[in-house]
């Protein structure tokens, strides 16, 4: 899935851690940043009254059941490549740049939440985006097009940290679900006809996923995060995968930021008894920037 682990997945034994003609435009969707944890804690040295040298107190060690949390807001500047088809029409190629997507973006919300202890992690991620477009289509621009697109990508995963024995590196295996929904409202008005076409459509699917989450704490401030998964397997889409790689900085024990690069691949097809179908085989990809609150 694509969620965010910031400074990291914090240290163990350290503290707090995406239709032809119209199909081309209808496929241009924005989509989903990543980032996790706090400094080590140690007990104060014990005060001793006798003249013998004081012995240091045992450090305060977190229990594996101690949970730490991270809430992240992020932005994902996406481009989209692939092909999309609807009904009996042939699939058409889609090649939309980041600027193409931003030009038609009405708004969006992207965020994630992470909970972890020294054995388990739970990640959730949500992307909401809305696009609109109006213009002239057809020969000599004789038809007016007005279209609105909405996209939802929701992910959740549970993971287990592997016992690597490396103090600055965490690696966990994950299993989860990713839900993708696309919906559109379209009005097409021919210039020389007294009537127009208006309609709406939607498609949604749910994929199981398996993957990994990794974190490398370079020092007390800098960290590198990586996330990847693969899924679908015919349960929802034919194949789905996502990945993220980013570098971040802990400004305080509670605040971190990160920049990275993310992709989401979806190969989905639905059909009906009349031979029509919706085909969505695309990759959304682009840079991310995020800010996370650790508590």
C-alpha atoms as a printed R data frame, in Angstrom:
    type eleno elety resid chain resno       x       y       z
1   ATOM     1    CA   UNK     A     1   0.000   0.000   0.000
2   ATOM     2    CA   UNK     A     2   1.075   3.523  -0.071
3   ATOM     3    CA   UNK     A     3   1.057   5.140   3.269
4   ATOM     4    CA   UNK     A     4   3.612   7.139   5.124
5   ATOM     5    CA   UNK     A     5   6.264   6.165   7.620
6   ATOM     6    CA   UNK     A     6   8.186   9.436   8.459
7   ATOM     7    CA   UNK     A     7  11.462   9.696  10.219
8   ATOM     8    CA   UNK     A     8  11.097   6.175   9.899
9   ATOM     9    CA   UNK     A     9   9.594   3.396  11.286
10  ATOM    10    CA   UNK     A    10  11.177   4.349  14.604
11  ATOM    11    CA   UNK     A    11  13.919   2.391  16.183
12  ATOM    12    CA   UNK     A    12  13.387  -0.668  18.198
13  ATOM    13    CA   UNK     A    13  14.398   0.044  21.716
14  ATOM    14    CA   UNK     A    14  14.329   3.685  20.734
15  ATOM    15    CA   UNK     A    15  11.369   5.763  21.179
16  ATOM    16    CA   UNK     A    16   8.395   7.188  19.720
17  ATOM    17    CA   UNK     A    17   7.836   6.001  14.997
18  ATOM    18    CA   UNK     A    18  -5.261   5.068  -8.247
19  ATOM    19    CA   UNK     A    19 -13.099   6.023 -21.298
20  ATOM    20    CA   UNK     A    20 -12.077   6.676 -26.103
21  ATOM    21    CA   UNK     A    21 -12.580  10.264 -27.201
22  ATOM    22    CA   UNK     A    22 -13.767  11.302 -23.784
23  ATOM    23    CA   UNK     A    23 -11.806   8.428 -22.222
24  ATOM    24    CA   UNK     A    24  -8.482  10.206 -22.550
25  ATOM    25    CA   UNK     A    25  -9.508  13.119 -20.413
26  ATOM    26    CA   UNK     A    26 -11.600  11.046 -18.045
27  ATOM    27    CA   UNK     A    27  -8.508   9.046 -17.226
28  ATOM    28    CA   UNK     A    28  -6.494  12.033 -16.088
29  ATOM    29    CA   UNK     A    29  -6.684  11.722 -12.355
30  ATOM    30    CA   UNK     A    30  -4.526  12.992  -9.655
31  ATOM    31    CA   UNK     A    31  -3.862  10.658  -7.052
32  ATOM    32    CA   UNK     A    32  -1.318   9.544  -3.360
33  ATOM    33    CA   UNK     A    33   3.578  10.539   0.381
34  ATOM    34    CA   UNK     A    34   5.088   8.822   3.010
35  ATOM    35    CA   UNK     A    35   6.941   9.247   6.170
36  ATOM    36    CA   UNK     A    36   7.967   7.971  11.575
37  ATOM    37    CA   UNK     A    37   9.547   8.374  15.068
38  ATOM    38    CA   UNK     A    38  11.082   9.821  18.025
39  ATOM    39    CA   UNK     A    39  14.274   9.934  19.960
40  ATOM    40    CA   UNK     A    40  15.611   7.388  22.371
41  ATOM    41    CA   UNK     A    41  14.784   7.695  26.014
42  ATOM    42    CA   UNK     A    42  17.025   6.935  28.943
43  ATOM    43    CA   UNK     A    43  16.519   7.159  32.677
44  ATOM    44    CA   UNK     A    44  18.340   9.712  34.788
45  ATOM    45    CA   UNK     A    45  21.390   8.481  36.619
46  ATOM    46    CA   UNK     A    46  20.589   7.301  40.112
47  ATOM    47    CA   UNK     A    47  21.709   9.611  42.923
48  ATOM    48    CA   UNK     A    48  23.868   7.921  45.563
49  ATOM    49    CA   UNK     A    49  24.676   9.248  49.026
50  ATOM    50    CA   UNK     A    50  27.827   7.238  49.836
51  ATOM    51    CA   UNK     A    51  31.260   8.166  48.499
52  ATOM    52    CA   UNK     A    52  31.442   5.165  46.175
53  ATOM    53    CA   UNK     A    53  31.162   5.977  42.451
54  ATOM    54    CA   UNK     A    54  27.504   6.082  41.460
55  ATOM    55    CA   UNK     A    55  26.258   3.272  39.258
56  ATOM    56    CA   UNK     A    56  24.090   4.280  36.296
57  ATOM    57    CA   UNK     A    57  20.490   3.254  36.471
58  ATOM    58    CA   UNK     A    58  19.171   0.803  33.907
59  ATOM    59    CA   UNK     A    59  17.782   2.607  30.862
60  ATOM    60    CA   UNK     A    60  14.065   2.852  30.447
61  ATOM    61    CA   UNK     A    61  13.202   0.325  27.756
62  ATOM    62    CA   UNK     A    62   9.901   0.470  25.968
63  ATOM    63    CA   UNK     A    63   7.725  -2.605  26.180
64  ATOM    64    CA   UNK     A    64   6.944  -4.225  22.836
65  ATOM    65    CA   UNK     A    65   3.315  -3.384  23.604
66  ATOM    66    CA   UNK     A    66   4.008   0.393  23.729
67  ATOM    67    CA   UNK     A    67   2.330   1.958  20.693
68  ATOM    68    CA   UNK     A    68   3.529   5.096  18.895
69  ATOM    69    CA   UNK     A    69   1.489   7.001  16.316
70  ATOM    70    CA   UNK     A    70   2.029   9.200  13.278
71  ATOM    71    CA   UNK     A    71  -0.456  11.359  11.335
72  ATOM    72    CA   UNK     A    72   0.703  12.617   7.929
73  ATOM    73    CA   UNK     A    73  -0.569  15.101   5.361
74  ATOM    74    CA   UNK     A    74   1.049  14.996   1.937
75  ATOM    75    CA   UNK     A    75   0.840  16.116  -1.653
76  ATOM    76    CA   UNK     A    76   1.432  13.925  -4.690
77  ATOM    77    CA   UNK     A    77   2.133  15.604  -8.033
78  ATOM    78    CA   UNK     A    78   1.045  12.916 -10.448
79  ATOM    79    CA   UNK     A    79   1.461  12.202 -14.114
80  ATOM    80    CA   UNK     A    80  -0.430   9.329 -15.709
81  ATOM    81    CA   UNK     A    81   0.518   6.942 -18.516
82  ATOM    82    CA   UNK     A    82  -1.296   3.953 -19.956
83  ATOM    83    CA   UNK     A    83  -4.501   3.240 -21.841
84  ATOM    84    CA   UNK     A    84  -8.217   3.435 -21.070
85  ATOM    85    CA   UNK     A    85 -11.248   2.050 -22.899
86  ATOM    86    CA   UNK     A    86 -15.032   2.017 -22.457
87  ATOM    87    CA   UNK     A    87 -17.796  -0.122 -23.852
88  ATOM    88    CA   UNK     A    88 -17.098  -1.413 -27.352
89  ATOM    89    CA   UNK     A    89 -14.765   1.435 -28.226
90  ATOM    90    CA   UNK     A    90 -11.054   0.643 -28.633
91  ATOM    91    CA   UNK     A    91  -8.685   1.549 -25.816
92  ATOM    92    CA   UNK     A    92  -6.853   4.827 -26.265
93  ATOM    93    CA   UNK     A    93  -3.448   5.868 -25.011
94  ATOM    94    CA   UNK     A    94  -3.202   8.282 -22.114
95  ATOM    95    CA   UNK     A    95  -0.154  10.488 -21.590
96  ATOM    96    CA   UNK     A    96  -0.949  13.269 -19.116
97  ATOM    97    CA   UNK     A    97   1.814  15.303 -17.530
98  ATOM    98    CA   UNK     A    98   1.789  16.766 -14.030
99  ATOM    99    CA   UNK     A    99   0.835  20.160 -15.471
100 ATOM   100    CA   UNK     A   100  -2.088  18.587 -17.386
101 ATOM   101    CA   UNK     A   101  -3.462  17.168 -14.149
102 ATOM   102    CA   UNK     A   102  -2.924  20.346 -12.128
103 ATOM   103    CA   UNK     A   103  -4.638  22.438 -14.806
104 ATOM   104    CA   UNK     A   104  -7.915  20.567 -14.270
105 ATOM   105    CA   UNK     A   105  -7.661  19.888 -10.531
106 ATOM   106    CA   UNK     A   106 -10.500  21.282  -8.419
107 ATOM   107    CA   UNK     A   107  -9.164  19.956  -5.141
108 ATOM   108    CA   UNK     A   108  -7.941  16.976  -3.214
109 ATOM   109    CA   UNK     A   109  -7.079  15.589   0.195
110 ATOM   110    CA   UNK     A   110  -4.258  13.137   0.902
111 ATOM   111    CA   UNK     A   111  -3.265  11.750   4.263
112 ATOM   112    CA   UNK     A   112  -2.174   8.675   6.178
113 ATOM   113    CA   UNK     A   113  -2.039   7.297   9.707
114 ATOM   114    CA   UNK     A   114   0.499   4.888  11.206
115 ATOM   115    CA   UNK     A   115   0.447   2.998  14.495
116 ATOM   116    CA   UNK     A   116   3.361   0.783  15.553
117 ATOM   117    CA   UNK     A   117   5.169  -0.890  18.360
118 ATOM   118    CA   UNK     A   118   8.314  -2.990  18.286
119 ATOM   119    CA   UNK     A   119   6.521  -5.970  16.739
120 ATOM   120    CA   UNK     A   120   3.508  -4.764  14.747
121 ATOM   121    CA   UNK     A   121   2.469  -1.879  12.531
122 ATOM   122    CA   UNK     A   122  -0.892  -0.720  11.162
123 ATOM   123    CA   UNK     A   123  -1.020   1.684   8.198
124 ATOM   124    CA   UNK     A   124  -3.918   3.494   6.517
125 ATOM   125    CA   UNK     A   125  -3.876   5.898   3.570
126 ATOM   126    CA   UNK     A   126  -6.542   7.975   1.807
127 ATOM   127    CA   UNK     A   127  -6.544   9.961  -1.439
128 ATOM   128    CA   UNK     A   128  -9.550  12.034  -2.535
129 ATOM   129    CA   UNK     A   129  -9.361  14.090  -5.742
130 ATOM   130    CA   UNK     A   130 -11.768  15.949  -8.022
131 ATOM   131    CA   UNK     A   131 -11.175  17.210 -11.559
132 ATOM   132    CA   UNK     A   132 -13.327  19.188 -13.933
133 ATOM   133    CA   UNK     A   133 -12.958  20.154 -17.580
134 ATOM   134    CA   UNK     A   134 -14.952  22.081 -20.152
135 ATOM   135    CA   UNK     A   135 -14.088  22.775 -23.755
136 ATOM   136    CA   UNK     A   136 -14.845  22.120 -27.398
137 ATOM   137    CA   UNK     A   137 -14.479  18.661 -28.926
138 ATOM   138    CA   UNK     A   138 -15.113  17.074 -32.278
139 ATOM   139    CA   UNK     A   139 -14.463  18.412 -35.761
140 ATOM   140    CA   UNK     A   140 -14.034  22.206 -35.744
141 ATOM   141    CA   UNK     A   141 -14.971  22.256 -32.069
142 ATOM   142    CA   UNK     A   142 -18.679  21.920 -32.706
143 ATOM   143    CA   UNK     A   143 -19.605  20.134 -29.467
144 ATOM   144    CA   UNK     A   144 -19.293  21.505 -25.949
145 ATOM   145    CA   UNK     A   145 -17.951  19.137 -23.297
146 ATOM   146    CA   UNK     A   146 -18.438  19.580 -19.578
147 ATOM   147    CA   UNK     A   147 -17.078  16.769 -17.392
148 ATOM   148    CA   UNK     A   148 -16.322  16.159 -13.720
149 ATOM   149    CA   UNK     A   149 -14.212  13.308 -12.379
150 ATOM   150    CA   UNK     A   150 -13.830  12.057  -8.814
151 ATOM   151    CA   UNK     A   151 -11.307   9.537  -7.544
152 ATOM   152    CA   UNK     A   152 -10.939   7.686  -4.251
153 ATOM   153    CA   UNK     A   153  -7.999   5.489  -3.261
154 ATOM   154    CA   UNK     A   154  -8.157   3.979   0.236
155 ATOM   155    CA   UNK     A   155  -5.574   1.553   1.617
156 ATOM   156    CA   UNK     A   156  -5.010  -0.311   4.866
157 ATOM   157    CA   UNK     A   157  -2.369  -2.849   5.888
158 ATOM   158    CA   UNK     A   158  -1.074  -4.724   8.925
159 ATOM   159    CA   UNK     A   159   2.608  -5.608   9.199
160 ATOM   160    CA   UNK     A   160   5.133  -7.464  11.340
161 ATOM   161    CA   UNK     A   161   8.690  -6.236  12.017
162 ATOM   162    CA   UNK     A   162  11.312  -8.862  11.246
163 ATOM   163    CA   UNK     A   163  13.963  -9.475  13.965
164 ATOM   164    CA   UNK     A   164  16.987  -8.299  11.930
165 ATOM   165    CA   UNK     A   165  19.171  -7.344  14.868
166 ATOM   166    CA   UNK     A   166  20.242  -4.105  13.110
167 ATOM   167    CA   UNK     A   167  19.803  -1.082  15.390
168 ATOM   168    CA   UNK     A   168  19.319   1.493  12.591
169 ATOM   169    CA   UNK     A   169  17.275  -0.570  10.123
170 ATOM   170    CA   UNK     A   170  13.700  -1.842  10.347
171 ATOM   171    CA   UNK     A   171  12.117  -4.193   7.816
172 ATOM   172    CA   UNK     A   172   8.570  -5.471   8.019
173 ATOM   173    CA   UNK     A   173   6.253  -7.604   5.900
174 ATOM   174    CA   UNK     A   174   2.715  -6.341   5.280
175 ATOM   175    CA   UNK     A   175  -0.680  -7.593   4.106
176 ATOM   176    CA   UNK     A   176  -3.685  -5.417   3.398
177 ATOM   177    CA   UNK     A   177  -6.402  -4.111   1.088
178 ATOM   178    CA   UNK     A   178  -6.616  -1.267  -1.465
179 ATOM   179    CA   UNK     A   179  -9.915   0.175  -2.738
180 ATOM   180    CA   UNK     A   180 -10.056   2.272  -5.910
181 ATOM   181    CA   UNK     A   181 -13.160   4.081  -7.194
182 ATOM   182    CA   UNK     A   182 -13.535   6.298 -10.274
183 ATOM   183    CA   UNK     A   183 -16.730   8.210 -11.068
184 ATOM   184    CA   UNK     A   184 -17.599  10.722 -13.777
185 ATOM   185    CA   UNK     A   185 -20.400  13.055 -14.843
186 ATOM   186    CA   UNK     A   186 -20.364  14.151 -18.484
187 ATOM   187    CA   UNK     A   187 -22.476  16.531 -20.568
188 ATOM   188    CA   UNK     A   188 -21.922  16.756 -24.326
189 ATOM   189    CA   UNK     A   189 -23.878  19.406 -26.258
190 ATOM   190    CA   UNK     A   190 -23.648  19.425 -30.082
191 ATOM   191    CA   UNK     A   191 -23.699  22.934 -31.504
192 ATOM   192    CA   UNK     A   192 -26.359  22.335 -34.169
193 ATOM   193    CA   UNK     A   193 -28.642  19.926 -32.358
194 ATOM   194    CA   UNK     A   194 -31.499  20.819 -29.984
195 ATOM   195    CA   UNK     A   195 -30.488  18.158 -27.495
196 ATOM   196    CA   UNK     A   196 -27.356  16.913 -25.783
197 ATOM   197    CA   UNK     A   197 -26.008  13.887 -23.994
198 ATOM   198    CA   UNK     A   198 -25.699  13.700 -20.248
199 ATOM   199    CA   UNK     A   199 -24.633  10.727 -18.215
200 ATOM   200    CA   UNK     A   200 -22.634   9.400 -15.312
201 ATOM   201    CA   UNK     A   201 -20.633   6.258 -14.705
202 ATOM   202    CA   UNK     A   202 -18.483   4.737 -11.999
203 ATOM   203    CA   UNK     A   203 -16.250   1.775 -11.361
204 ATOM   204    CA   UNK     A   204 -14.775   0.488  -8.123
205 ATOM   205    CA   UNK     A   205 -12.708  -2.486  -7.069
206 ATOM   206    CA   UNK     A   206 -11.042  -3.941  -3.984
207 ATOM   207    CA   UNK     A   207  -7.622  -5.607  -4.119
208 ATOM   208    CA   UNK     A   208  -5.732  -7.708  -1.559
209 ATOM   209    CA   UNK     A   209  -2.069  -6.692  -1.260
210 ATOM   210    CA   UNK     A   210   1.175  -8.043   0.182
211 ATOM   211    CA   UNK     A   211   4.374  -6.056   0.549
212 ATOM   212    CA   UNK     A   212   7.044  -4.635   2.802
213 ATOM   213    CA   UNK     A   213   7.934  -1.502   4.776
214 ATOM   214    CA   UNK     A   214  11.539  -0.479   5.449
215 ATOM   215    CA   UNK     A   215  13.301   2.329   7.302
216 ATOM   216    CA   UNK     A   216  16.939   3.328   7.623
217 ATOM   217    CA   UNK     A   217  17.786   5.862  10.324
218 ATOM   218    CA   UNK     A   218  20.940   7.527   8.992
219 ATOM   219    CA   UNK     A   219  21.435   9.519  12.205
220 ATOM   220    CA   UNK     A   220  19.301  11.264  14.824
221 ATOM   221    CA   UNK     A   221  17.774  13.574  12.173
222 ATOM   222    CA   UNK     A   222  17.911  12.007   8.709
223 ATOM   223    CA   UNK     A   223  16.068   8.887   7.581
224 ATOM   224    CA   UNK     A   224  15.138   6.948   4.448
225 ATOM   225    CA   UNK     A   225  11.812   5.134   3.992
226 ATOM   226    CA   UNK     A   226  10.668   2.584   1.419
227 ATOM   227    CA   UNK     A   227   7.275   0.984   0.899
228 ATOM   228    CA   UNK     A   228   6.065  -1.410  -1.808
229 ATOM   229    CA   UNK     A   229   3.238  -3.830  -2.403
230 ATOM   230    CA   UNK     A   230   1.659  -5.960  -5.107
231 ATOM   231    CA   UNK     A   231  -1.920  -7.180  -5.287
232 ATOM   232    CA   UNK     A   232  -5.080  -7.705  -7.271
233 ATOM   233    CA   UNK     A   233  -4.383 -11.224  -8.494
234 ATOM   234    CA   UNK     A   234  -7.775 -11.242 -10.241
235 ATOM   235    CA   UNK     A   235  -9.728 -10.643  -7.047
236 ATOM   236    CA   UNK     A   236 -10.488  -7.033  -8.002
237 ATOM   237    CA   UNK     A   237  -8.049  -5.852 -10.624
238 ATOM   238    CA   UNK     A   238  -5.899  -8.131 -12.748
239 ATOM   239    CA   UNK     A   239  -2.794  -6.652 -11.145
240 ATOM   240    CA   UNK     A   240  -2.057  -3.730  -8.848
241 ATOM   241    CA   UNK     A   241   1.178  -2.471  -7.328
242 ATOM   242    CA   UNK     A   242   2.501   0.606  -5.592
243 ATOM   243    CA   UNK     A   243   5.855   1.821  -4.334
244 ATOM   244    CA   UNK     A   244   7.477   4.725  -2.534
245 ATOM   245    CA   UNK     A   245  11.030   5.826  -1.772
246 ATOM   246    CA   UNK     A   246  11.771   8.981   0.204
247 ATOM   247    CA   UNK     A   247  14.199  10.813   2.435
248 ATOM   248    CA   UNK     A   248  13.144  12.821   5.479
249 ATOM   249    CA   UNK     A   249  14.282  14.997   8.353
250 ATOM   250    CA   UNK     A   250  13.184  15.144  12.010
251 ATOM   251    CA   UNK     A   251  12.878  18.819  12.939
252 ATOM   252    CA   UNK     A   252  11.701  18.032  16.467
253 ATOM   253    CA   UNK     A   253  10.768  14.802  18.274
254 ATOM   254    CA   UNK     A   254   7.185  15.458  17.107
255 ATOM   255    CA   UNK     A   255   7.535  16.936  13.592
256 ATOM   256    CA   UNK     A   256   9.170  15.557  10.470
257 ATOM   257    CA   UNK     A   257   9.058  16.276   6.755
258 ATOM   258    CA   UNK     A   258   9.944  14.132   3.764
259 ATOM   259    CA   UNK     A   259  10.259  14.256  -0.019
260 ATOM   260    CA   UNK     A   260  10.080  11.221  -2.259
261 ATOM   261    CA   UNK     A   261   8.688   9.560  -5.365
262 ATOM   262    CA   UNK     A   262   5.622   7.344  -5.584
263 ATOM   263    CA   UNK     A   263   3.861   5.249  -8.215
264 ATOM   264    CA   UNK     A   264   0.594   3.344  -8.412
265 ATOM   265    CA   UNK     A   265  -0.150   0.821 -11.169
266 ATOM   266    CA   UNK     A   266  -3.662  -0.492 -11.807
267 ATOM   267    CA   UNK     A   267  -4.740  -2.993 -14.474
268 ATOM   268    CA   UNK     A   268  -8.512  -3.353 -14.155
269 ATOM   269    CA   UNK     A   269 -11.213  -4.549 -16.540
270 ATOM   270    CA   UNK     A   270 -14.926  -5.058 -16.055
271 ATOM   271    CA   UNK     A   271 -17.435  -6.458 -18.554
272 ATOM   272    CA   UNK     A   272 -21.146  -6.923 -19.032
273 ATOM   273    CA   UNK     A   273 -23.418  -9.290 -20.888
274 ATOM   274    CA   UNK     A   274 -23.680  -6.983 -23.907
275 ATOM   275    CA   UNK     A   275 -19.968  -7.165 -24.614
276 ATOM   276    CA   UNK     A   276 -19.180  -3.718 -23.253
277 ATOM   277    CA   UNK     A   277 -16.441  -3.141 -20.721
278 ATOM   278    CA   UNK     A   278 -14.445  -0.593 -18.798
279 ATOM   279    CA   UNK     A   279 -10.668  -0.965 -19.139
280 ATOM   280    CA   UNK     A   280  -8.211   0.936 -16.969
281 ATOM   281    CA   UNK     A   281  -4.528   0.060 -17.384
282 ATOM   282    CA   UNK     A   282  -2.490   2.996 -16.096
283 ATOM   283    CA   UNK     A   283   0.461   4.058 -13.967
284 ATOM   284    CA   UNK     A   284   0.255   7.194 -11.856
285 ATOM   285    CA   UNK     A   285   3.621   8.483 -10.726
286 ATOM   286    CA   UNK     A   286   5.321  11.602  -9.439
287 ATOM   287    CA   UNK     A   287   7.089  13.370  -6.568
288 ATOM   288    CA   UNK     A   288   5.645  13.692  -3.079
289 ATOM   289    CA   UNK     A   289   6.131  16.071  -0.165
290 ATOM   290    CA   UNK     A   290   4.787  15.386   3.329
291 ATOM   291    CA   UNK     A   291   4.698  16.623   6.902
292 ATOM   292    CA   UNK     A   292   4.083  14.267   9.828
293 ATOM   293    CA   UNK     A   293   3.158  14.623  13.496
294 ATOM   294    CA   UNK     A   294   4.517  11.933  15.832
295 ATOM   295    CA   UNK     A   295   2.895  11.225  19.191
